Amino acid sequence: MKIKPSVAIRKNYNEIAEICRESGEPVYLTKKWESDLVIMDIEESML
């Protein structure tokens, strides 16, 4: 499981997308140290 601050999606979209694709695991985003969003590879979500 990877946890990143939500600002990372704006600055590092390609890096986060690659993490999702390679690991097959979701990336959890936080905002002000609180859970905010979960991002995952579309292929994994179809399983």
C-alpha positions as CSV (number, residue, x, y, z in Angstrom):
1,M,0.0,0.0,0.0
2,K,1.3,3.4,-1.0
3,I,0.2,6.6,0.8
4,K,0.9,10.0,-0.8
5,P,-0.3,13.6,0.0
6,S,-3.0,14.7,-2.4
7,V,-0.8,17.5,-3.8
8,A,1.4,14.7,-5.3
9,I,-1.2,13.9,-7.9
10,R,-0.8,17.4,-9.3
11,K,2.9,17.3,-9.3
12,N,3.6,13.7,-10.0
13,Y,0.7,12.2,-12.0
14,N,2.8,10.1,-14.2
15,E,4.8,8.7,-11.3
16,I,1.7,7.8,-9.3
17,A,0.0,6.2,-12.4
18,E,3.1,4.1,-13.0
19,I,3.1,3.0,-9.3
20,C,-0.5,1.9,-9.7
21,R,0.2,0.0,-13.0
22,E,3.3,-1.7,-11.8
23,S,2.2,-2.7,-8.3
24,G,-1.4,-3.5,-9.1
25,E,-2.3,-1.9,-5.8
26,P,-4.2,1.3,-5.1
27,V,-2.4,4.5,-4.0
28,Y,-4.1,6.3,-1.1
29,L,-4.0,10.1,-1.1
30,T,-4.3,12.2,2.0
31,K,-5.2,15.8,2.5
32,K,-4.1,17.5,5.7
33,W,-3.2,14.1,7.1
34,E,-6.7,12.8,6.6
35,S,-7.8,10.1,4.1
36,D,-9.0,11.8,0.9
37,L,-8.9,9.6,-2.3
38,V,-7.9,6.2,-3.6
39,I,-6.4,5.8,-7.1
40,M,-6.0,2.5,-8.8
41,D,-5.2,1.1,-12.3
42,I,-8.3,0.7,-14.4
43,E,-7.4,-2.8,-15.3
44,E,-7.2,-3.9,-11.7
45,S,-10.6,-2.3,-11.0
46,M,-12.2,-4.5,-13.6
47,L,-11.2,-7.8,-11.9
